[in-house]
Amino acid sequence: MQILLKRKIGGYILKNFRRIAYVVVIIIIVILSYLIYSNANSGEEDLKDKAVSEFRYFESKLVDLLNTMNNIEFRNYKIFTDELSKETTEKVAEGTSSETPSEKGQSEGGKTESSAEETEDSKKYELELKGVLTSKEEIDWDNIKSQVEILYASIPAMTIDLYQLNVNQEYILEFNRSYDQLAIAVKNEDKEKTLENLTNVYSNLQKILTSFNIDNLYNTLVETKVEIFRAYSKLDGGNWEEIGNDVKRAIEVYSKLLTDTSINENNQYVVSKCYIMLNELQSAVEIEDIEIFLIKYKNLLEEIQNV
C-alpha cells in the first residue's frame, strides 16, 4: 500500500514538474520572440531615421543648386572683405594716434617699421545688398559642377539604406538615372537642361519620400516644392501657361495643410502666410515678369523653411 502511494505521489510530482517545465519553456520562447522582434523593430527604426536624415540633406542641397542657377541667396546681404592698402592703413594708424612718428617709435622700442608691416594684411568687412533686381553675376558653373560631383559620393550609401527599407526599386533606379542626366547637363553648362533635370531629381526624391511614414507636414511641403520648381525651371522658356498650371498645382497640394488639425497654432500662422505667398506667385505669372516671379519665389522658399 505504501509502495503504491509513493508511486502515485511520485507520478503526480513528475506530472506537475513536466507541466511547469512546459510552461517555463513557453514563457522563455515568448520572451525571446519579443526581444528579437523589438530589436528588429529598433534596428529598422534606426535605419529609417538614418535614411530620412540622408534624404533631408540631399533635398536641401538640391534646393541650393536650383537657387544657384539664378544666383538666388536666402540672405539679403552678403559679407565680403576688401584688403586695405599699405598707404591707407598707415594713414588710419596716424589718424588714430596723437604721438609723432618719432615718439611712437620710442614708446614701442623702435618697432615702428615692423608695426607698419603687420598692418599690411588689414581687411575691412562690408555688407553688400544682394537681391534679384541687383544681381548681375553669371552662373558659377565650376561651383555647381563641384557640388554635383560631391553629392555623387553620398548616393551609394543612401541607395543601400533604401533597398534595406524595401523602398520601391523602380523609384531608386529612376532617381539614380535622373541624377546622371543632371550631371551631363551640368557638364555641358546647359542652364535649361540643368534646371529641368534638377527638378526631375527632386521629383524622384519626393517619390522615395512617400515610402517613409514621416510627418505629413514635411511630405506636403516637399510635394509642393516639386510643383514650384517645375514652374521655376521653365522661366527661361517663357511658357507662362505651363508655369501658371504648375503654380496652380502647387497651391492645390499645399492647401491640404490649411485643414490639417495636427499642425500647432504657431505653425498654422506660417502655413497661412505661405499660402498667401503662393497665390502672390500666381499673380507674378499673370503679369509674365521673370524678375517679379523670382522675387516672390525667393521670399516664398525662405518662409517655407520656417514652417
Secondary structure, DSSP 4 states (H G I P E B T S, - for coil): -HHHHHHHHHHHHHHHHHHHHHHHHHHHHHHHHHHHHHHHHHHHHHHHHHHHHHHHHHHHHHHHHHHHTTT--SSSEEEEEEEPPHHHHHHHHHHT--S-HHHHHHHTTS-HHHHHHHGGG-EEEEEEE--TTT--PPP-HHHHHHHHHHHHTTHHHHHHHHHHTT--HHHHHHHHHHHHHHHHHHHTT-HHHHHHHHHHHHHHHHHHHTTS---HHHHHHHHHHHHHHHHHHTTTTT-HHHHHHHHHHHHHHHGGGGG-TTS-HHHHHHHHHHHHHHHHHHHHHHHT-HHHHHHHHHHHHHHHTT-
